[in-house]
Amino acid sequence: MTQFDMSGRVALITGSSRGIGKAIAEEMAANGAKVVISSRKLDACRSVADAINERHGEGTAIAVAASLSDKAALQALVDETRRAFRHIDALVCNAATNPYYGPMSGISDEQFAKVLTNNIVANNWLIQMVAPEMAERRDGAIIVVSSIGGLIGSSVIGAYNISKAADLQLVRNLAVEFGQSGVRVNAIAPGVIRTDFAKAIWSDPAAEDAIRQATPLCRIGEPDEIAGAAVFLASQASRYMTGQTLVVDGGVTIGGRA
C-alpha cells in the first residue's frame, strides 16, 4: 500500500462523464476507490461507470445524474451515494458552466447568474451537504477544480474567470472552517486541457499554436494529467495540505515563453 492508495474510500465526482472529471474517476478507481459518476445525462454517466466496472470489478462505480443548478437534485446525488456506499470520503467539484464568450459588458444578467450559480454556489451546496459527515468521522478530502483563469484576467471569458477566482477563495475559507474537524479542502487550477469544454480555445490550429508558444512545456495538457493531482489531494499523500491551489498548467502562469 502506498500513500496514494484509495482502497476502501468513496469518491463523488461531478462532471465525470467526460473530460477531466472522467479522467479523475478512472484514476481514482485504478487506485482502489469506489466512484460515483455524475453529470446531467444519465446515459453518458452509465457508459463511464460500466467501463470502470468492467475494468475494476462490478460495484466499483455507480452513475447518478444531477444538474448543478438544482439543489434538490444535488442532495439526491449525495443521498444516493450514501445509499450505495454508506459514506463519502472524497468530493470532487469538477462540473462547471461557461455559456458566454466576450467582454463583461455584453453578458446578460441570466448568463452571469448561471455562471455564478453553477460554478460557485453549487459547489458550496455540495460541500455543505457532504462536509458534516466527514467532520463527524474527522476524515475527508474536498477538491474544487478551478482554473488558471481564476489567477488572471481575460477579455473573453471574464465571467468564468471571476467564478473560478471565487472558487479559490471558497476553498481557503472552508479549509479554515473545517480544518479543526480533520477535513481538508484544496483546489486544482488546470491550464488549457484538451477537453470538449475547452474546445473553443484549442480547436483552431492557430490558437493551439499560440498556446504552445506561451507554454514552457510547449503543449496543451491532457485530462489524465489532472487526474494524478486529484488522487494526490484525495489520498493520504496530501494529509497535511489544505486551503491550497495546485496549479497544473504546463508552466503558463510563470510566463516563461510569453
C-alpha positions as a Markdown table, in Angstrom:
| # | Residue | x | y | z |
|---|---|---|---|---|
| 1 | Met | 0.0 | 0.0 | 0.0 |
| 2 | Thr | 1.2 | 3.5 | -0.8 |
| 3 | Gln | 0.2 | 6.9 | 0.3 |
| 4 | Phe | -1.8 | 7.3 | -2.9 |
| 5 | Asp | -3.8 | 4.2 | -2.3 |
| 6 | Met | -7.6 | 4.9 | -2.1 |
| 7 | Ser | -8.8 | 1.4 | -1.3 |
| 8 | Gly | -12.0 | 1.5 | 0.8 |
| 9 | Arg | -12.6 | 5.1 | 0.0 |
| 10 | Val | -15.6 | 6.6 | -1.8 |
| 11 | Ala | -15.2 | 9.5 | -4.2 |
| 12 | Leu | -18.1 | 11.5 | -5.6 |
| 13 | Ile | -17.0 | 13.4 | -8.8 |
| 14 | Thr | -19.3 | 15.9 | -10.6 |
| 15 | Gly | -19.0 | 16.4 | -14.3 |
| 16 | Ser | -17.4 | 13.0 | -14.6 |
| 17 | Ser | -19.0 | 11.6 | -17.8 |
| 18 | Arg | -16.2 | 13.2 | -19.9 |
| 19 | Gly | -13.0 | 15.2 | -19.8 |
| 20 | Ile | -11.2 | 16.0 | -16.6 |
| 21 | Gly | -13.9 | 14.6 | -14.4 |
| 22 | Lys | -13.9 | 11.3 | -16.2 |
| 23 | Ala | -10.1 | 11.0 | -16.1 |
| 24 | Ile | -10.2 | 11.7 | -12.3 |
| 25 | Ala | -12.9 | 9.0 | -11.8 |
| 26 | Glu | -10.9 | 6.5 | -13.8 |
| 27 | Glu | -7.6 | 7.2 | -12.0 |
| 28 | Met | -9.3 | 7.1 | -8.5 |
| 29 | Ala | -10.9 | 3.7 | -9.4 |
| 30 | Ala | -7.5 | 2.5 | -10.6 |
| 31 | Asn | -6.1 | 3.4 | -7.1 |
| 32 | Gly | -8.8 | 1.4 | -5.4 |
| 33 | Ala | -11.6 | 3.9 | -4.8 |
| 34 | Lys | -15.3 | 3.4 | -5.3 |
| 35 | Val | -16.5 | 6.2 | -7.6 |
| 36 | Val | -19.8 | 8.0 | -8.3 |
| 37 | Ile | -20.1 | 9.2 | -11.9 |
| 38 | Ser | -22.4 | 12.3 | -12.2 |
| 39 | Ser | -23.4 | 14.8 | -14.9 |
| 40 | Arg | -26.6 | 16.0 | -16.4 |
| 41 | Lys | -27.1 | 13.0 | -18.8 |
| 42 | Leu | -27.6 | 9.6 | -17.2 |
| 43 | Asp | -26.8 | 7.6 | -20.3 |
| 44 | Ala | -23.3 | 9.2 | -20.5 |
| 45 | Cys | -22.8 | 8.6 | -16.8 |
| 46 | Arg | -23.8 | 4.9 | -17.1 |
| 47 | Ser | -21.4 | 4.4 | -20.1 |
| 48 | Val | -18.4 | 5.6 | -18.0 |
| 49 | Ala | -19.5 | 3.7 | -14.9 |
| 50 | Asp | -19.9 | 0.5 | -17.0 |
| 51 | Ala | -16.4 | 0.8 | -18.4 |
| 52 | Ile | -14.9 | 1.3 | -14.9 |
| 53 | Asn | -16.8 | -1.7 | -13.6 |
| 54 | Glu | -15.6 | -3.8 | -16.4 |
| 55 | Arg | -12.0 | -2.8 | -15.8 |
| 56 | His | -12.0 | -2.8 | -12.0 |
| 57 | Gly | -14.9 | -5.1 | -10.9 |
| 58 | Glu | -18.6 | -4.8 | -10.6 |
| 59 | Gly | -19.7 | -2.3 | -7.9 |
| 60 | Thr | -16.7 | -0.1 | -8.3 |
| 61 | Ala | -18.7 | 2.7 | -9.9 |
| 62 | Ile | -22.3 | 3.9 | -10.0 |
| 63 | Ala | -24.0 | 6.5 | -12.2 |
| 64 | Val | -26.3 | 9.2 | -10.8 |
| 65 | Ala | -27.5 | 12.1 | -13.0 |
| 66 | Ala | -27.8 | 15.6 | -11.4 |
| 67 | Ser | -28.0 | 19.2 | -12.6 |
| 68 | Leu | -25.7 | 21.7 | -10.9 |
| 69 | Ser | -28.4 | 24.4 | -10.8 |
| 70 | Asp | -30.9 | 22.1 | -9.0 |
| 71 | Lys | -30.1 | 21.9 | -5.3 |
| 72 | Ala | -32.6 | 19.2 | -4.7 |
| 73 | Ala | -31.0 | 17.1 | -7.4 |
| 74 | Leu | -27.6 | 17.6 | -5.8 |
| 75 | Gln | -29.0 | 16.4 | -2.4 |
| 76 | Ala | -30.5 | 13.4 | -4.2 |
| 77 | Leu | -27.0 | 12.7 | -5.7 |
| 78 | Val | -25.4 | 12.8 | -2.2 |
| 79 | Asp | -28.2 | 10.6 | -0.7 |
| 80 | Glu | -27.9 | 8.0 | -3.5 |
| 81 | Thr | -24.1 | 7.9 | -3.0 |
| 82 | Arg | -24.7 | 7.2 | 0.7 |
| 83 | Arg | -27.3 | 4.5 | -0.1 |
| 84 | Ala | -24.9 | 2.8 | -2.4 |
| 85 | Phe | -21.6 | 3.2 | -0.5 |
| 86 | Arg | -22.7 | 4.3 | 3.0 |
| 87 | His | -20.3 | 7.3 | 3.2 |
| 88 | Ile | -18.3 | 9.8 | 1.2 |
| 89 | Asp | -14.6 | 10.2 | 1.7 |
| 90 | Ala | -13.7 | 12.5 | -1.2 |
| 91 | Leu | -15.8 | 15.1 | -3.0 |
| 92 | Val | -14.5 | 16.5 | -6.3 |
| 93 | Cys | -16.5 | 19.5 | -7.5 |
| 94 | Asn | -15.4 | 19.4 | -11.2 |
| 95 | Ala | -18.5 | 20.4 | -13.2 |
| 96 | Ala | -18.7 | 23.9 | -14.4 |
| 97 | Thr | -20.5 | 26.2 | -16.9 |
| 98 | Asn | -19.4 | 28.8 | -19.4 |
| 99 | Pro | -22.3 | 30.0 | -21.6 |
| 100 | Tyr | -20.8 | 33.2 | -22.7 |
| 101 | Tyr | -17.7 | 34.3 | -24.6 |
| 102 | Gly | -16.9 | 38.0 | -24.8 |
| 103 | Pro | -16.4 | 41.2 | -22.7 |
| 104 | Met | -18.3 | 41.6 | -19.5 |
| 105 | Ser | -20.2 | 44.5 | -21.0 |
| 106 | Gly | -22.1 | 42.0 | -23.2 |
| 107 | Ile | -23.1 | 39.3 | -20.7 |
| 108 | Ser | -26.8 | 39.1 | -19.8 |
| 109 | Asp | -27.9 | 39.0 | -16.2 |
| 110 | Glu | -29.2 | 35.5 | -16.8 |
| 111 | Gln | -25.9 | 34.3 | -18.2 |
| 112 | Phe | -23.9 | 35.8 | -15.4 |
| 113 | Ala | -26.2 | 34.4 | -12.7 |
| 114 | Lys | -25.9 | 30.9 | -14.3 |
| 115 | Val | -22.1 | 31.1 | -14.2 |
| 116 | Leu | -22.0 | 32.1 | -10.6 |
| 117 | Thr | -24.7 | 29.6 | -9.5 |
| 118 | Asn | -23.2 | 26.6 | -11.3 |
| 119 | Asn | -19.5 | 27.4 | -10.7 |
| 120 | Ile | -19.6 | 28.7 | -7.1 |
| 121 | Val | -23.0 | 28.3 | -5.3 |
| 122 | Ala | -23.5 | 24.7 | -6.4 |
| 123 | Asn | -20.0 | 23.8 | -5.1 |
| 124 | Asn | -20.9 | 25.3 | -1.8 |
| 125 | Trp | -24.2 | 23.4 | -1.7 |
| 126 | Leu | -22.5 | 20.1 | -2.3 |
| 127 | Ile | -19.7 | 20.8 | 0.2 |
| 128 | Gln | -22.2 | 21.7 | 2.9 |
| 129 | Met | -24.1 | 18.5 | 2.2 |
| 130 | Val | -21.1 | 16.3 | 2.5 |
| 131 | Ala | -18.8 | 18.0 | 5.0 |
| 132 | Pro | -20.7 | 17.3 | 8.2 |
| 133 | Glu | -20.4 | 13.6 | 7.7 |
| 134 | Met | -16.7 | 14.0 | 7.0 |
| 135 | Ala | -16.3 | 16.2 | 10.1 |
| 136 | Glu | -18.0 | 13.6 | 12.3 |
| 137 | Arg | -15.5 | 11.0 | 11.1 |
| 138 | Arg | -12.7 | 13.6 | 11.3 |
| 139 | Asp | -11.6 | 12.5 | 7.8 |
| 140 | Gly | -12.4 | 13.7 | 4.3 |
| 141 | Ala | -11.0 | 15.5 | 1.3 |
| 142 | Ile | -12.8 | 18.1 | -0.8 |
| 143 | Ile | -11.4 | 19.2 | -4.1 |
| 144 | Val | -12.6 | 22.0 | -6.3 |
| 145 | Val | -11.5 | 22.0 | -9.9 |
| 146 | Ser | -10.9 | 25.7 | -10.6 |
| 147 | Ser | -8.8 | 27.1 | -13.4 |
| 148 | Ile | -5.8 | 29.3 | -14.0 |
| 149 | Gly | -8.5 | 31.6 | -15.3 |
| 150 | Gly | -9.0 | 32.4 | -11.6 |
| 151 | Leu | -5.5 | 33.8 | -11.4 |
| 152 | Ile | -5.5 | 36.0 | -14.5 |
| 153 | Gly | -7.8 | 38.4 | -16.4 |
| 154 | Ser | -9.5 | 37.9 | -19.7 |
| 155 | Ser | -11.4 | 40.0 | -22.2 |
| 156 | Val | -13.2 | 36.8 | -23.5 |
| 157 | Ile | -14.0 | 34.6 | -20.5 |
| 158 | Gly | -14.2 | 37.1 | -17.8 |
| 159 | Ala | -17.3 | 35.8 | -16.1 |
| 160 | Tyr | -15.9 | 32.3 | -16.0 |
| 161 | Asn | -12.6 | 33.6 | -14.5 |
| 162 | Ile | -14.5 | 35.6 | -11.9 |
| 163 | Ser | -16.3 | 32.4 | -10.8 |
| 164 | Lys | -13.1 | 30.4 | -10.7 |
| 165 | Ala | -11.3 | 33.1 | -8.6 |
| 166 | Ala | -14.2 | 32.9 | -6.2 |
| 167 | Asp | -13.8 | 29.1 | -6.0 |
| 168 | Leu | -10.2 | 29.6 | -4.8 |
| 169 | Gln | -11.4 | 31.8 | -2.0 |
| 170 | Leu | -14.2 | 29.3 | -1.2 |
| 171 | Val | -11.5 | 26.7 | -0.8 |
| 172 | Arg | -9.4 | 28.9 | 1.5 |
| 173 | Asn | -12.4 | 29.9 | 3.7 |
| 174 | Leu | -13.8 | 26.4 | 4.0 |
| 175 | Ala | -10.3 | 25.0 | 4.8 |
| 176 | Val | -10.2 | 27.3 | 7.8 |
| 177 | Glu | -13.7 | 26.3 | 8.9 |
| 178 | Phe | -13.3 | 22.6 | 8.5 |
| 179 | Gly | -9.6 | 22.2 | 9.5 |
| 180 | Gln | -10.2 | 21.6 | 13.2 |
| 181 | Ser | -12.5 | 18.7 | 12.1 |
| 182 | Gly | -9.9 | 17.0 | 10.0 |
| 183 | Val | -11.5 | 17.8 | 6.7 |
| 184 | Arg | -9.1 | 19.1 | 4.0 |
| 185 | Val | -10.2 | 21.4 | 1.2 |
| 186 | Asn | -8.0 | 22.1 | -1.8 |
| 187 | Ala | -8.2 | 23.3 | -5.4 |
| 188 | Ile | -6.7 | 22.3 | -8.7 |
| 189 | Ala | -6.2 | 25.1 | -11.3 |
| 190 | Pro | -5.7 | 23.5 | -14.7 |
| 191 | Gly | -4.4 | 25.3 | -17.7 |
| 192 | Val | -5.8 | 24.6 | -21.1 |
| 193 | Ile | -6.6 | 20.9 | -21.2 |
| 194 | Arg | -7.7 | 19.0 | -24.4 |
| 195 | Thr | -11.4 | 18.5 | -23.5 |
| 196 | Asp | -14.7 | 19.3 | -25.2 |
| 197 | Phe | -15.3 | 22.0 | -22.6 |
| 198 | Ala | -12.1 | 23.9 | -23.7 |
| 199 | Lys | -12.5 | 23.0 | -27.4 |
| 200 | Ala | -13.3 | 26.7 | -28.4 |
| 201 | Ile | -9.9 | 27.6 | -27.1 |
| 202 | Trp | -7.7 | 24.9 | -28.7 |
| 203 | Ser | -9.7 | 23.6 | -31.8 |
| 204 | Asp | -8.3 | 26.3 | -34.1 |
| 205 | Pro | -4.8 | 25.4 | -35.2 |
| 206 | Ala | -3.5 | 29.0 | -34.9 |
| 207 | Ala | -5.0 | 29.3 | -31.4 |
| 208 | Glu | -3.4 | 26.0 | -30.3 |
| 209 | Asp | -0.1 | 27.1 | -31.7 |
| 210 | Ala | -0.3 | 30.3 | -29.7 |
| 211 | Ile | -1.0 | 28.3 | -26.5 |
| 212 | Arg | 2.0 | 26.1 | -27.2 |
| 213 | Gln | 4.2 | 29.2 | -27.7 |
| 214 | Ala | 3.1 | 30.6 | -24.4 |
| 215 | Thr | 3.6 | 27.3 | -22.5 |
| 216 | Pro | 7.0 | 26.3 | -21.2 |
| 217 | Leu | 6.2 | 22.6 | -21.8 |
| 218 | Cys | 5.2 | 23.6 | -25.3 |
| 219 | Arg | 1.9 | 21.7 | -25.5 |
| 220 | Ile | -1.7 | 21.5 | -24.3 |
| 221 | Gly | -2.4 | 19.3 | -21.3 |
| 222 | Glu | -4.4 | 16.1 | -21.3 |
| 223 | Pro | -7.2 | 15.1 | -18.9 |
| 224 | Asp | -5.2 | 12.3 | -17.2 |
| 225 | Glu | -2.5 | 14.9 | -16.3 |
| 226 | Ile | -5.0 | 16.5 | -13.9 |
| 227 | Ala | -6.2 | 13.1 | -12.6 |
| 228 | Gly | -3.0 | 12.4 | -10.8 |
| 229 | Ala | -3.2 | 15.7 | -8.9 |
| 230 | Ala | -6.7 | 14.8 | -7.8 |
| 231 | Val | -5.6 | 11.4 | -6.5 |
| 232 | Phe | -2.8 | 13.2 | -4.6 |
| 233 | Leu | -5.3 | 15.6 | -3.0 |
| 234 | Ala | -7.9 | 12.9 | -2.2 |
| 235 | Ser | -5.4 | 10.5 | -0.7 |
| 236 | Gln | -3.2 | 10.3 | 2.4 |
| 237 | Ala | -0.3 | 11.6 | 0.3 |
| 238 | Ser | -1.6 | 15.2 | 1.0 |
| 239 | Arg | -2.8 | 14.7 | 4.5 |
| 240 | Tyr | -1.0 | 17.9 | 5.8 |
| 241 | Met | -2.2 | 20.1 | 2.9 |
| 242 | Thr | -5.3 | 22.2 | 3.0 |
| 243 | Gly | -6.5 | 25.6 | 1.6 |
| 244 | Gln | -4.1 | 25.4 | -1.3 |
| 245 | Thr | -4.4 | 25.7 | -5.0 |
| 246 | Leu | -2.4 | 23.2 | -7.1 |
| 247 | Val | -1.6 | 24.8 | -10.4 |
| 248 | Val | -1.2 | 22.3 | -13.3 |
| 249 | Asp | -0.8 | 24.3 | -16.4 |
| 250 | Gly | 2.5 | 23.3 | -18.2 |
| 251 | Gly | 4.1 | 26.5 | -16.8 |
| 252 | Val | 1.8 | 29.0 | -18.4 |
| 253 | Thr | 1.3 | 31.2 | -15.4 |
| 254 | Ile | 5.1 | 31.6 | -14.8 |
| 255 | Gly | 5.2 | 33.5 | -18.1 |
| 256 | Gly | 8.5 | 31.9 | -19.3 |
| 257 | Arg | 7.8 | 31.9 | -23.0 |
| 258 | Ala | 5.3 | 34.8 | -23.5 |
